């Protein structure tokens, strides 16, 4: 994964949870895990990206692959749950 795209809708959803675009970009520069999203509308269509910001905040993003295989579209995100943090530490 090389790039995460952010739409206005995604920025609004993230902003409502006090997640900035800068924090999203930081996730790719730090250790992260990508796992299957069990709640995806179509099995395998979306993934969860779990990672840490430079400040140590653990975030989970719902992502969907764009046309380019190295580019992913951010759908939404939140503070990682305990289970999601464990998935990150297990990798």
Long-range contacts (C-beta under 8 A, 24 or more apart in sequence): 1-28, 1-34, 1-49, 1-70, 1-72, 2-28, 2-70, 2-71, 3-68, 3-70, 3-71, 3-72, 4-28, 4-49, 4-61, 4-63, 4-71, 4-72, 4-73, 4-74, 5-66, 5-71, 5-72, 5-73, 5-74, 6-74, 7-73, 7-74, 10-73, 10-74, 10-75, 10-76, 13-75, 13-76, 13-77, 14-74, 14-76, 14-77, 17-77, 17-78, 17-79, 19-59, 19-77, 19-78, 23-53, 23-55, 23-57, 23-59, 24-59, 24-61, 24-74, 24-77, 26-51, 26-52, 26-53, 26-54, 27-51, 27-52, 27-53, 27-59, 27-61, 29-54, 30-54, 31-88, 31-91, 32-88, 33-87, 33-88, 33-91, 34-63, 35-87, 37-62, 46-75, 47-72, 48-84, 50-80, 50-84, 50-85, 50-87, 50-88, 51-88, 52-88, 58-84, 58-85, 58-88, 60-84
